[in-house]
């Protein structure tokens, strides 16, 4: 597949850029932070996104989605990265929709996919239980009870967990912690008895939660996919989210460079614009080169998710690792080249370093994905 955008994708990218620049600029994130709200995003803006079809971007048409695929989803995420748009887009429109579309039963699809596509339901993936991302380290237990299961355990750092209407929870039905076999995925409604949450505001002012499961009883109909066979589906779901986050970080890195170059052209020192200094030109040029390489890797990862999601892990890890490094470099260089004012709350550039740090850590940081890439290559 060609590594260029077609006409429809270019139109989608332009539409997303126009909408987000007007309706969800960085100033909206600042307002959300200062208001002290618990949602971590603006629901009116999310409803408007859903009306444009963004919430159903990977949902099939038979379930009221637009079925544009992961590359289209990544283009929207990239533009969200430029404006630091706070929304449940990755957790719901990408990961939640992927889970249901690929592994949900007919009843689960009929119940949830139209709601997701309409923006009427939110989802979150509850996978991690420790400080570091480790999808196979599952201690949460799912014991058989009657014709179903009883879940007990705790999940940490659940992005959008405090606003989700349902959670996709990984739990162990067989084996020991660390085994890939014996993991099962469950679709758990938020109002389930025994489920509690502790909302947390992350450094980027968005929401997350610690989810506690105390004997949550579910019927067998709550299983996503096959019992004991949830690890591979979980990896596909996570890969969808990782690719989306890589695209978002690409957008953030591009915006950091754009804002910094504009500043270099305006700021004067010693009677000259600081952009005339060769040392700063070299730093900006190096950052541009790194961003361009990152854009190509992200595009290939998204194309792989469209073509063969079960085989996309290698390219997704390459994209997540590369953009995790590039986005942090972009944010750090931006603050450096802005000088002291870049560290103040007066300038928006500080919001970028906070967001990319969270996005880099979510679902595996650069170190995690570098090692994963090596293992997938047989090293």
C-alpha angles and dihedrals in degrees: 000000000000116000092229134087120256123225095268092050092049090052091049091050092050092047092050092048093051095047096045095045090055103033105027111028124156088268088069090058089049090051092049090051094049095045092061093223119164100220095070092213140057111260093201091057091047090052089052090051090051091051088057090053098252094124089056098041093123096026115108118250092243087066094047096266130126097233096213094148138227098302089058090046089052093052090056091046090050092056090046087056090056093057097029089237110195110218142125089250099123096041096044112022095037110024101026093045091047092052095050098038095050103031109016123109120245090261093049091050094048092049101043113022096066089049092051092047091051093049090243097120133042129206138194134192114232106197114127125078103173138045094274129054110261113152095186094052096089119158096161106112129221108192122187113254121175109311093341145025141282116218125207127172145072134269124199136203093019104176110224088001093134094058102034120119090205136014130217101218128190113214136169118250095165140009133025132301109284095031115122091207117074098039118129129189121224133192104222121188113225093236094057113135110254095027116117134168138205109206119218132187111222125218089264090057094249126123132261133158146207107233121207122196114197109180095320106186118216134172122236087259089074093069116109109211118334131343111256090007101084102110099081093045088048090054091052091049091048092046089056090054093043092053090048092051091048089054091048091050089049089057092047091050092050092050092048090055093046093051092045095049089049089052092048089055093052107036115088129202128171089002094303136090107258090232087074091067109101095217092060091044089056092050093049091047092051091050091049091053093050092049092051092052089048093052091056093050092049092050091052092048091052091047089052090051088056096045104037114355093179089059098040098090096098096054093039091055090047090053096044093047095045096046092043088061097038096047092050090047090050093050093045094047090047092056091044094052093044087057124205094340089062089068093055126092089235091079122061093219091089091064090063096059090051094050097045090050091057094042091049092054097042114101092356132339127234092276092051093050095043089057091043090051091052092049092049088052090053100253 
